[in-house]
Amino acid sequence: MAHPGSDPILDSINEGVFSVDHQWRITAFNRAAERITGVRREDAVGRRCSDVFRANICEDACPLRRTLTSGKPVVGATANIIGINGSPIPIRISTALLRNQEGEVAGGVETFQDLSYVEQLRKEIEGRYTFEDIVGRSPAMRSLFDLAPQIAESSSTVLIEGESGTGKELFAHALHHLSFRAKRRFVAVNCAALPDALLESELFGYKAGAFTDAKKDKPGRFALADGGTIFLDEIGDISPAMQVRLLRVLQEHCIEPLGGTESVRVKVRVVAATNKSLQQLVREGRFREDLYYRIRVIHLKIPPLRERREDLPLLLDHLVAKYNRLQEKDIGGVSPEVMARLMEHSYPGNVRELENIIEQAFVLCRGGRIEVEHLPVEMRPASAIEAASAAVMDMRAAQLRMIEGALVRNGGKRRQAARELGINPSTLYRILKRSAEKGEGVS
């Protein structure tokens, strides 16, 4: 005997299919829907669809509700439903009106496709270009990713140089998590945020009675990080006097708390970072040369975002996925016009600035993708006509810059450059020919 809501034709379809009446109660539920959701047909039929699917769009962005309200079908919407075991399942949705034999609207029908396998493939591909929470596929970033596990295994002091917002602390965290110190503390100190006296007590601690308000002993950051990693951010801003104290700690692996009479031995991995050129500070006599070479045993330089624009699409995918998760939204990405604007921007604030731009866009965006009007005011064009022409020009300029970078990295060899960019060599030749004809600067 057939189950209620069963249909031999629907059961032969590989996509999940269900229908609802005007009270949102499920009237049909095929075998593929059972397989994808883990819910049996007899348990689904008669129940409200929101109780069965528990999707992240059920409350305020239901495609089926949109179809029943407007009379228009929805094609290719995405959502996450909650499976029978409580885990999220990504799906792609299409909806249509359901009519009876008299042609009257009797409810709605929805088909949905399980994207779990596609999502897994995406993660595997993206995993090749990620390191902890750091994203990039440019040669400079891939080189850093390759080096990081080897650096993490050592105990040598590391100096990370890079502009503000490039992710220096993320790299320090990653080195710690990959090392044998991962079960001990990672302690971060911003050396530029504290005056000398406070910084000294923060780093090395103090004994009771060392000064008026010192009622009891307080361990410093070096003691807290014993066995783990201490991250000294903005190391280039410390005073000459603090440089002397820090040099002694690095040489002797001992600290002496303020007001103390005995040195305390610590085993801690030091990772320092700066947005300045320490080498230049040494030349100017503002940073001790001996300390510079003590902390620069291993040197990592993180490139600014403007020098690795080929990482932007990957970073955008990462940030859109992150804020979809944090804000429980289902934004599909950015429009071509937005991509053009983002590719053209110079990013003085680097990845941190890009993340702020995307976070603001998520607050303003009420549709399925981020549009130009969701960007900061200074990144928007003055008019619609200007937007259209600027988008074309910006996309072309960004495309030429990426090609130029690939050609430089591959010694001018066009086939190798095309392979790196993931395009057909004939496409690359055509773009270069058009560029030469228009005098746009890439040959």
MIKELO-415965 format. One line per 8 residues: number of its first residue (from 1); their letters; for each residue x, y, z of N, C-alpha, C. Coordinates in pm, whole numbers. Atoms other than C-alpha are relative to their C-alpha. Example, Ala and Ser with C-alpha at 12.3 -4.5 7.8 and 13.67 -1.06 7.14 Angstrom:
<mivos>
1 = as = 89/-119/0/1230/-450/780/90/120/0  -82/-119/-6/1367/-106/714/-77/109/73
</mivos>
This chain:
<mivos>
1 = mahpgsdp = 85/-119/0/0/0/0/88/124/0  -82/-121/10/134/344/-92/-18/87/124  5/-93/-112/219/587/184/-72/127/-43  57/-131/34/25/916/203/111/92/-49  -100/-94/51/208/1178/1/100/-63/-91  -96/65/89/384/922/-219/-49/11/-143  31/-8/142/399/935/-598/113/-70/-74  -107/74/67/589/687/-820/89/89/-87
9 = ildsineg = -80/-88/85/697/964/-1058/94/86/84  -82/-83/-88/818/1192/-778/112/-83/65  -99/85/-65/996/898/-616/115/-38/-93  -108/33/94/1200/842/-932/95/117/-22  -84/-120/17/1344/1196/-917/111/2/105  -115/0/-90/1689/1237/-764/0/120/94  8/-118/-86/1606/1581/-616/-115/-15/98  108/0/-97/1398/1628/-304/-116/84/-51
17 = vfsvdhqw = 120/-73/42/1040/1734/-380/-104/-12/112  114/6/-92/759/1830/-145/-99/109/-41  103/-100/28/435/2021/-174/-70/35/130  73/-45/-119/233/2222/78/-136/56/-41  129/-63/24/-126/2342/107/5/144/51  2/-140/-42/-238/2692/204/29/18/149  -33/-7/-142/-184/2609/572/147/-40/27  -143/36/-7/183/2521/497/22/-142/51
25 = ritafnra = -16/139/-41/118/2157/575/42/-84/-122  -57/79/109/313/1905/367/-102/-101/-49  96/93/59/94/1709/127/68/-110/-82  -76/102/73/364/1519/-68/147/14/38  -138/2/-49/720/1417/21/67/-120/-65  -52/114/76/930/1205/-217/118/-68/72  -106/80/-63/1202/947/-143/130/79/14  -123/-79/-8/1487/1185/-223/-8/100/116
33 = aeritgvr = 18/-90/-115/1342/1429/34/26/-75/130  -27/83/-117/1349/1145/288/151/-19/18  -145/29/-6/1711/1064/201/80/122/43  -78/-121/-29/1835/1424/218/-23/49/142  32/-54/-133/1653/1527/537/16/-101/112  0/102/-104/1656/1194/720/-136/-15/66  136/6/-57/1283/1243/791/-84/-95/-84  86/94/74/1044/961/698/-123/72/-54
41 = redavgrr = 114/-62/66/758/1046/463/-121/6/94  119/2/-86/491/940/712/13/96/118  -20/-97/-107/650/1171/972/-5/144/-51  -1/-134/58/660/1466/731/-138/45/-45  132/-37/56/318/1458/563/-95/40/113  95/-51/-100/64/1664/757/63/102/95  -68/-97/-87/327/1868/942/32/127/-77  -42/-124/64/418/2231/874/143/-17/-52
49 = csdvfran = -131/21/62/718/2248/642/113/59/84  -106/-61/-82/911/2480/878/40/-90/117  -32/93/-109/888/2213/1152/85/-117/-49  -76/113/55/1034/1949/921/140/44/-43  -128/-40/60/1309/2149/751/87/84/94  -76/-86/-94/1411/2398/1024/115/71/-74  -100/-67/83/1591/2603/758/29/140/53  -38/-133/-47/1778/2927/823/-78/111/-68
57 = icedacpl = 78/-104/69/1539/3108/585/-150/-13/24  142/26/-19/1206/2976/715/-75/121/55  71/-108/-68/1122/3281/927/-30/118/-91  21/-127/71/1175/3578/696/44/1/-145  -47/-1/139/1316/3468/360/-38/-128/-74  42/128/59/1120/3158/259/-32/17/-149  27/-11/144/1131/3115/-123/-141/-45/-37  135/49/30/805/2919/-120/-105/105/37
65 = rrtltsgk = 92/-107/-40/630/3200/69/4/114/-104  -16/-104/101/771/3446/-188/-79/-37/-126  72/46/119/626/3235/-470/-151/7/21  145/-3/-27/282/3203/-307/-51/143/11  40/-141/-11/277/3579/-243/0/70/-136  -17/-72/127/400/3696/-584/-54/-75/-120  41/83/114/290/3406/-805/115/-34/-93  -116/24/86/642/3394/-950/89/-110/58
73 = pvvgatan = -88/106/-51/874/3092/-927/133/58/47  -136/-33/-45/1210/3110/-747/91/-112/-49  -95/99/53/1509/2935/-905/139/23/59  -140/-3/-41/1844/2855/-749/29/69/132  -28/-55/-132/1802/2997/-397/77/-103/83  -76/93/-86/2033/2848/-133/-39/20/146  32/-5/-143/1977/2767/232/68/-117/70  -43/114/-81/2082/2539/515/-120/-53/75
81 = iigingsp = 103/64/-83/1836/2292/664/69/-80/108  -57/78/-110/1889/2101/986/-41/-146/-17  27/143/18/1919/1725/936/-51/-65/128  58/72/-113/1771/1464/1166/99/-14/115  -102/12/-104/2106/1440/1352/46/136/52  -33/-133/-50/2118/1816/1410/104/75/-80  -105/-66/78/2385/1894/1150/-61/77/-118  54/-77/111/2332/2163/881/25/-69/-134
89 = ipirista = -12/57/135/2275/2048/521/-21/114/-100  20/-104/100/2333/2300/239/-84/-52/-116  87/42/111/2064/2286/-31/-19/116/-98  41/-98/101/1969/2464/-355/-148/-22/-28  146/8/0/1597/2544/-389/-60/64/-126  85/-62/102/1345/2608/-670/-146/-21/42  140/8/-45/976/2677/-610/-95/38/-113  104/-34/99/654/2704/-810/-137/-14/67
97 = llrnqege = 137/15/-49/279/2734/-758/-51/-140/-33  63/129/23/79/2410/-730/-148/25/-28  139/-26/37/-256/2420/-914/-79/-132/-7  86/118/9/-548/2178/-901/-54/-14/-143  50/27/136/-741/2039/-1202/-80/117/-57  77/-116/47/-952/2356/-1219/90/121/-27  -93/-109/23/-638/2569/-1246/14/95/117  -9/-85/-117/-679/2717/-899/126/-33/80
105 = vaggvetf = -120/21/-81/-377/2765/-673/-36/-81/124  31/89/-112/-384/2477/-426/112/-1/104  -114/-1/-91/-49/2545/-260/128/27/-77  -129/-20/67/316/2538/-355/81/-127/-2  -88/115/10/580/2288/-459/145/49/0  -142/-37/-9/952/2301/-384/86/-121/-32  -102/103/24/1241/2101/-523/128/49/65  -126/-40/-63/1573/2097/-341/107/-105/-25
113 = qdlsyveq = -115/85/33/1916/1956/-417/101/5/113  -101/8/-106/2168/1839/-157/135/48/-56  -128/-55/44/2485/2048/-196/116/-42/89  -105/40/-94/2684/1868/75/127/-43/-71  -117/48/74/2912/1698/-176/71/116/-68  -58/-117/65/2962/2022/-369/73/87/103  -61/-80/-106/3032/2206/-43/130/-64/49  -121/70/-43/3284/1941/59/112/20/-101
121 = lrkeiegr = -101/-24/104/3463/1976/-274/53/143/9  -42/-140/-12/3466/2354/-230/97/18/116  -88/-12/-118/3619/2319/116/136/-62/-27  -128/64/30/3883/2079/-13/86/89/-89  -74/-90/89/3977/2320/-291/48/122/78  -37/-118/-77/3972/2617/-54/109/-34/101  -99/41/-98/4176/2418/198/143/6/-51  -133/-11/58/4467/2423/-42/54/142/9
129 = ytfedivg = -40/-140/-1/4471/2799/-10/-26/66/134  19/-57/-132/4415/2844/362/100/-57/99  -91/41/-106/4634/2827/669/-56/58/128  77/-48/-114/4442/2847/996/-110/93/-55  101/-94/51/4227/3161/935/57/93/-105  -65/-85/98/4466/3305/675/-30/-56/-138  44/44/132/4352/3293/315/87/62/-108  -77/-54/111/4558/3330/-3/49/-110/-92
137 = rspamrsl = -57/95/95/4668/3157/-320/109/65/-82  -108/-68/70/4918/3416/-443/132/-69/34  -128/66/-28/5277/3289/-470/62/40/133  -59/-47/-126/5387/3506/-175/-66/-69/120  70/62/-113/5118/3361/54/23/-150/2  -25/145/3/5167/3003/-63/139/-31/54  -136/18/-52/5538/3041/14/0/6/153  9/-10/-146/5452/3153/370/-68/-123/59
145 = fdlapqia = 69/119/-47/5210/2862/409/95/-121/4  -93/113/8/5481/2617/301/105/6/111  -105/-16/-100/5734/2760/547/-52/-19/143  54/-8/-137/5504/2788/849/14/-129/81  -13/122/-83/5497/2419/960/144/-25/45  -140/20/-38/5878/2403/956/40/99/109  -32/-102/-101/5905/2729/1152/-63/-36/133  71/34/-123/5647/2607/1404/73/-107/80
153 = essstvli = -70/108/-69/5860/2301/1484/121/49/79  -121/-49/-67/6156/2514/1594/-36/83/123  19/-86/-116/6203/2721/1909/60/138/-23  -68/-126/30/6378/3011/1735/-97/117/3  79/-123/-1/6257/3367/1774/-37/40/-142  53/-36/131/6044/3493/1484/-34/149/-2  42/-138/23/6005/3846/1351/-94/1/-121  98/-12/109/5691/3911/1143/-16/147/-33
161 = egesgtgk = 15/-139/44/5690/4233/943/-115/9/-100  110/-20/92/5390/4370/759/-81/121/41  82/-117/-30/5157/4667/735/-114/-36/95  115/22/-88/4869/4711/980/-113/-67/-79  113/67/63/4582/4476/901/34/-114/-91  -37/110/90/4781/4214/711/-16/-137/64  22/129/-66/4726/3943/973/121/-54/73  -122/46/-69/5052/3932/1171/-33/-86/122
169 = elfahalh = 35/79/-119/4883/3810/1489/-61/-134/-38  53/128/47/4694/3543/1291/113/-97/-31  -114/86/28/5029/3411/1168/65/-48/128  -60/39/-128/5166/3412/1522/-84/-109/67  91/102/-55/4859/3218/1642/20/-133/-73  -14/122/80/4902/2970/1357/129/-74/34  -127/62/-37/5268/2908/1443/-11/-68/136  18/58/-133/5168/2846/1804/-83/-129/-7
177 = hlsfrakr = 90/115/7/4883/2607/1715/62/-120/-71  -66/109/71/5107/2403/1484/116/-60/80  -121/41/-73/5382/2366/1745/-34/-93/116  19/86/-118/5433/2134/2041/-45/82/121  43/-88/-110/5344/2438/2258/-151/24/-2  141/-33/24/4983/2434/2137/-87/-19/124  81/23/-120/4852/2301/2471/29/101/112  -31/-105/-97/5016/2588/2660/-50/133/-52
185 = rfvavnca = 62/-128/32/4927/2955/2650/66/74/-117  -45/-102/96/4952/3203/2364/-35/133/64  21/-127/-71/4997/3543/2529/42/115/-90  -29/-114/89/4976/3863/2321/14/128/80  -24/-130/-63/5112/4202/2426/18/104/-109  -20/-111/92/5073/4526/2232/98/98/65  -105/-78/-63/5400/4702/2313/-20/151/-18  20/-144/26/5283/5035/2168/-111/57/87
193 = alpdalle = 118/-47/-72/4975/5054/2391/30/43/143  -31/-28/-141/5155/5093/2726/126/83/14  -125/-72/-30/5408/5341/2866/101/-96/62  -110/87/-44/5744/5201/2975/-23/-68/134  13/56/-135/5670/5154/3345/-106/-109/4  107/101/2/5343/4970/3280/39/-120/-84  -40/111/87/5491/4764/2997/96/-92/73  -97/81/-74/5775/4649/3223/-70/-91/100
201 = selfgyka = 71/83/-98/5537/4530/3495/-90/-103/-69  82/95/76/5310/4368/3232/83/-117/-50  -84/106/55/5596/4175/3075/63/-87/107  -83/75/-96/5793/4076/3385/-66/-20/136  69/16/-126/5542/4106/3670/65/80/112  -59/-71/-114/5611/4244/4016/-28/-77/128  15/58/-132/5648/4144/4378/-81/95/88  75/-82/-94/5425/4265/4661/94/103/64
209 = gaftdakk = -82/-106/-59/5556/4600/4790/94/66/-97  -91/-60/98/5741/4683/4468/-33/148/-21  43/-139/4/5537/5006/4458/-127/11/83  106/-29/-98/5252/5166/4654/-121/-92/-12  123/79/17/4959/4973/4501/24/-150/-16  -31/143/20/5139/4637/4476/-26/-76/130  40/69/-124/4946/4450/4748/42/-147/0  -41/141/7/5040/4102/4621/78/-23/-129
217 = dkpgrfal = -79/32/119/5264/3932/4366/-91/-9/-123  72/14/126/5156/3953/4004/95/-56/-104  -88/56/104/5306/3726/3737/-9/82/-128  -1/-73/126/5409/3896/3413/-40/-89/-117  43/74/118/5318/3794/3060/101/-110/-38  -99/104/29/5646/3604/3015/-23/-122/88  25/112/-91/5568/3392/3322/-128/-73/-40  125/63/41/5211/3331/3201/18/-84/-126
225 = adggtifl = -23/72/126/5345/3218/2863/103/-112/13  -103/103/-19/5598/2976/3015/-44/-133/-61  34/124/70/5602/2665/2797/-78/22/-127  80/-32/117/5402/2845/2531/66/105/-86  -47/-103/93/5434/3148/2304/-41/137/50  34/-140/-28/5451/3522/2376/12/78/-130  5/-78/124/5356/3755/2093/18/147/36  -31/-139/-30/5516/4100/2117/-32/84/-124
233 = deigdisp = 44/-78/115/5321/4319/1877/55/142/9  -56/-136/10/5457/4658/1761/130/12/79  -127/4/-70/5803/4570/1890/87/123/-32  -79/-116/40/5947/4869/1701/-28/124/80  37/-119/-77/5778/5110/1945/55/0/142  -47/2/-139/5955/5005/2266/121/93/17  -105/-98/-30/6197/5247/2434/137/-66/5  -136/56/-12/6578/5204/2442/21/-76/131
241 = amqvrllr = -17/68/-130/6560/5112/2813/-68/-137/-2  71/128/7/6301/4840/2745/71/-95/-96  -77/84/93/6512/4715/2454/112/-73/73  -109/62/-77/6799/4650/2697/-54/-114/85  58/104/-85/6574/4454/2936/-43/-121/-82  46/110/84/6424/4250/2655/117/-80/-56  -118/69/51/6767/4171/2511/55/-97/104  -51/86/-107/6873/4029/2847/-86/-125/16
249 = vlqehcie = 91/115/-11/6564/3808/2865/27/-99/-112  -23/89/115/6631/3670/2516/136/-70/9  -133/60/-12/6998/3606/2596/6/-104/112  -15/84/-119/6956/3451/2941/-121/-88/30  124/76/-22/6600/3309/2921/-47/9/144  43/-24/-137/6534/3458/3262/-69/135/9  65/-129/-27/6306/3735/3391/20/33/147  -11/-44/-139/6331/3941/3706/-116/94/28
257 = plggtesv = 115/-85/-29/5998/4077/3840/43/128/72  -28/-125/-70/5992/4437/3963/-6/-24/151  -4/19/-146/6089/4444/4330/55/-134/41  -54/132/-32/6233/4093/4307/152/4/9  -145/9/-14/6587/3988/4394/57/-123/-70  -45/122/66/6601/3656/4211/-58/-9/-141  46/21/136/6577/3574/3842/-83/-128/-9  88/116/21/6308/3331/3725/21/-49/-143
265 = rvkvrvva = -25/55/133/6385/3100/3434/-134/-29/-69  121/28/78/6123/3080/3159/39/-64/-134  -17/60/133/6097/2862/2849/-118/44/-83  109/-58/77/5893/3062/2605/49/32/-141  -33/-33/138/5889/3103/2229/-45/144/-26  31/-140/25/5904/3471/2130/-27/22/-149  34/-44/135/5724/3592/1818/-27/149/8  16/-146/0/5761/3965/1754/-58/45/-133
273 = atnkslqq = 58/-53/123/5579/4178/1500/11/151/-3  -6/-145/15/5602/4529/1362/-54/40/-137  42/-55/128/5448/4745/1092/102/101/-52  -109/-89/42/5775/4938/1064/116/-84/-53  -121/69/44/6109/4852/907/102/9/113  -97/-1/-110/6328/4750/1201/141/28/-51  -133/-23/59/6631/4755/971/24/150/-15  -11/-145/13/6563/5123/899/17/66/136
281 = lvregrfr = -12/-54/-136/6519/5193/1272/141/-23/55  -138/29/-42/6858/5027/1336/95/101/-64  -86/-95/70/7020/5249/1072/-13/141/60  23/-133/-58/6864/5555/1237/40/6/146  -43/3/-140/6995/5446/1580/-114/-3/98  118/2/-89/6643/5404/1722/-34/-140/47  23/139/-44/6657/5025/1764/136/-69/8  -130/64/-23/6945/4821/1905/27/-108/-105
289 = edlyyrir = -35/98/103/7125/4619/1641/8/-141/58  -12/134/-60/7201/4334/1883/-138/-60/30  136/50/-24/6832/4307/1978/-66/-38/-132  56/27/132/6734/4323/1611/38/-140/-47  -43/131/48/6941/4017/1528/-44/-112/94  53/101/-93/6817/3838/1842/-143/-40/-36  140/33/28/6454/3865/1737/-22/-38/-146  17/26/143/6514/3827/1363/70/-131/-42
297 = vihlkipp = -59/129/36/6642/3467/1372/-75/-57/-121  84/37/115/6349/3378/1145/-81/122/-37  66/-123/46/6200/3656/935/-112/-35/-98  114/15/90/5854/3653/777/-51/138/-38  55/-129/46/5722/3940/567/-133/-28/-69  134/22/55/5349/3946/497/-29/112/-99  23/-105/102/5267/4129/171/-131/73/25  127/-73/-11/5004/4404/173/-99/-52/-104
305 = lrerredl = 105/53/87/4673/4325/5/11/54/-142  -10/-58/134/4739/4561/-286/105/-72/-85  -101/74/74/5035/4338/-383/-40/-145/-25  49/137/23/4828/4019/-387/-150/3/-30  142/-16/33/4500/4121/-547/-64/-128/-50  57/126/46/4462/3773/-695/-62/-80/115  60/66/-115/4373/3667/-338/-138/55/35  126/-65/-38/4071/3901/-325/-123/-89/-18
313 = pllldhlv = 120/85/13/3808/3660/-472/-8/-108/108  -2/104/-103/3917/3388/-228/-31/60/138  27/-68/-127/3917/3633/65/-148/38/10  142/-37/-1/3570/3753/-35/-88/-120/29  77/123/-27/3433/3397/-44/9/-36/148  -23/34/-141/3586/3337/300/-79/93/92  68/-97/-85/3443/3658/449/-153/-9/-13  145/14/19/3096/3612/294/-50/-123/77
321 = akynrlqe = 39/120/-74/3081/3258/436/5/26/150  -15/-31/-144/3202/3387/775/-119/81/51  108/-86/-50/2939/3662/803/-138/-59/-25  125/76/11/2662/3439/669/-21/-84/125  8/84/-120/2743/3210/959/-25/83/126  12/-81/-121/2779/3486/1221/-134/73/8  123/-79/0/2472/3685/1115/-122/-79/-46  108/90/41/2263/3384/1005/-74/55/-122
329 = kdiggvsp = 56/-49/126/2210/3526/657/34/-99/-110  -25/88/114/2220/3370/313/34/85/-122  -44/-87/109/2399/3627/96/93/-80/-91  -72/85/94/2535/3466/-220/136/51/-42  -128/-55/42/2831/3699/-279/-15/145/-39  2/-140/41/2901/4031/-449/-31/10/-149  30/-23/141/2785/4177/-779/129/28/-77  -119/-33/79/3030/4226/-1070/49/142/22
337 = evmarlme = -39/-139/-24/3024/4602/-1006/75/13/132  -68/-3/-131/3120/4547/-640/137/-63/-10  -130/65/18/3395/4306/-738/99/95/-68  -87/-96/70/3534/4570/-976/49/108/96  -40/-103/-96/3532/4835/-702/101/-54/101  -90/59/-100/3698/4603/-453/137/-32/-60  -127/30/66/3965/4497/-704/81/126/-24  -68/-125/32/4046/4862/-776/52/72/125
345 = hsypgnvr = -33/-72/-124/4071/4977/-411/144/-28/43  -142/13/-36/4421/5034/-266/22/-66/136  -5/67/-130/4347/4895/87/116/44/89  -101/-39/-99/4563/5104/320/-14/-77/131  21/80/-122/4407/4896/600/7/-149/-24  -22/140/36/4468/4567/417/-120/-90/30  109/98/-15/4263/4255/505/-100/47/105  92/-51/-102/4121/4422/817/-98/100/-60
353 = eleniieq = 88/-95/66/3983/4702/599/-102/-71/-88  92/77/84/3834/4452/352/-108/-65/86  98/64/-87/3666/4268/639/-100/102/53  93/-105/-46/3519/4595/772/-99/37/-109  88/-33/113/3381/4671/424/-110/-106/-15  97/108/15/3213/4329/403/-97/-5/118  88/0/-117/3078/4348/759/-105/110/-12  97/-108/19/2918/4687/684/-102/-38/-107
361 = afvlcrgg = 90/40/108/2773/4549/359/-104/-100/50  95/98/-54/2613/4260/552/-108/68/84  99/-73/-80/2444/4508/784/-104/66/-91  89/-76/90/2298/4705/490/-75/-88/-99  56/83/107/2224/4418/249/-126/-74/46  124/71/-31/1867/4287/249/-38/-99/-111  30/89/111/1883/4093/-78/92/-120/-2  -77/123/14/2068/3793/-214/148/20/-25
369 = rievehlp = -141/-25/21/2397/3964/-293/33/145/32  -46/-133/-36/2604/4268/-204/11/86/-126  -1/-93/113/2552/4564/-440/81/124/35  -83/-119/-17/2738/4893/-488/-52/89/113  56/-88/-104/2497/5080/-257/29/-49/142  -34/53/-132/2609/4856/32/145/30/38  -140/-33/-26/2971/4972/3/11/133/74  -20/-132/-59/3117/5266/200/-21/110/-105
377 = vemrpasa = 35/-109/92/3015/5602/46/115/34/-94  -113/-41/82/3366/5681/-76/35/-101/-109  -27/100/103/3371/5359/-282/-112/-10/-103  112/5/93/3041/5424/-461/19/100/-113  -7/-97/110/3024/5586/-806/-106/109/17  90/-114/-16/2847/5921/-843/-136/-23/-65  127/21/68/2575/5799/-1082/-6/-140/-58  18/134/56/2432/5486/-1241/81/-16/-128
385 = ieaasaav = -76/7/126/2590/5568/-1580/147/-13/30  -141/5/-39/2923/5633/-1414/32/-137/59  -22/132/-61/2882/5306/-1220/23/-105/-108  -12/100/104/2832/5104/-1536/133/11/-74  -126/-17/74/3127/5255/-1723/119/-26/89  -111/22/-93/3349/5250/-1414/20/-148/26  -12/143/-26/3269/4884/-1354/75/-70/-112  -69/61/115/3378/4789/-1706/148/35/2
393 = mdmraaql = -139/-45/0/3695/4997/-1682/78/-60/116  -69/53/-117/3778/4880/-1332/28/-149/-15  -20/143/21/3730/4514/-1420/113/-26/-99  -105/16/99/3952/4555/-1726/136/32/60  -127/-38/-63/4222/4735/-1524/46/-106/99  -35/104/-97/4209/4472/-1249/48/-126/-71  -38/118/78/4227/4195/-1508/141/16/-56  -133/-24/57/4532/4354/-1675/108/-4/109
401 = rmiegalv = -98/3/-109/4705/4399/-1338/33/-143/42  -22/141/-38/4657/4031/-1251/84/-71/-106  -78/62/109/4790/3927/-1594/144/48/5  -135/-55/-6/5086/4160/-1560/81/-66/111  -68/66/-112/5171/4011/-1219/38/-143/-33  -28/139/36/5145/3656/-1353/114/-9/-101  -108/-1/99/5371/3741/-1648/135/27/65  -125/-30/-71/5633/3891/-1417/48/-121/77
409 = rnggkrrq = -39/116/-82/5627/3587/-1188/46/-117/-86  -35/112/88/5662/3353/-1487/99/39/-108  -106/-41/91/5941/3542/-1660/-48/32/-140  53/-37/130/5716/3662/-1942/-55/-115/-81  49/118/75/5614/3308/-2043/-153/-5/11  145/-17/0/5254/3344/-2148/-78/-127/33  71/126/-28/5153/2978/-2135/1/-30/150  -10/24/-144/5280/2944/-1778/-87/100/78
417 = aarelgin = 83/-101/-66/5110/3271/-1681/-148/-37/-11  139/42/19/4781/3146/-1830/-36/-116/91  24/115/-87/4815/2820/-1636/-19/46/144  12/-51/-137/4867/3012/-1309/-134/69/22  126/-75/-12/4563/3231/-1377/-123/-88/-21  111/92/21/4351/2927/-1467/-83/33/-122  72/-32/122/4259/3053/-1815/70/-65/-120  -57/56/121/4314/2923/-2167/104/95/-58
425 = pstlyril = -102/-89/58/4635/3058/-2332/-56/89/-111  56/-82/108/4428/3175/-2632/-77/119/57  69/-111/-65/4216/3386/-2393/98/107/43  -104/-93/-42/4531/3540/-2250/55/79/-119  -52/-68/120/4666/3617/-2601/-100/106/-49  102/-92/49/4335/3780/-2696/-7/126/87  4/-115/-91/4333/4002/-2386/123/89/-21  -123/-77/21/4695/4104/-2445/-4/76/-132
433 = krsaekge = 10/-65/130/4626/4183/-2810/-90/123/8  93/-112/-16/4328/4402/-2719/64/112/81  -69/-98/-83/4538/4572/-2452/101/79/-81  -103/-67/83/4817/4648/-2701/-66/96/-98  69/-85/98/4570/4787/-2954/-55/127/64  56/-116/-71/4421/5020/-2693/106/76/79  -108/-68/-72/4761/5116/-2549/-18/-2/150  28/8/-144/4668/4990/-2202/118/-50/82
441 = gvs = -122/15/-78/5021/4899/-2104/52/-138/26  -51/136/-21/5053/4517/-2092/37/-57/-136  -42/55/129/5251/4352/-2370/50/-142/16
</mivos>
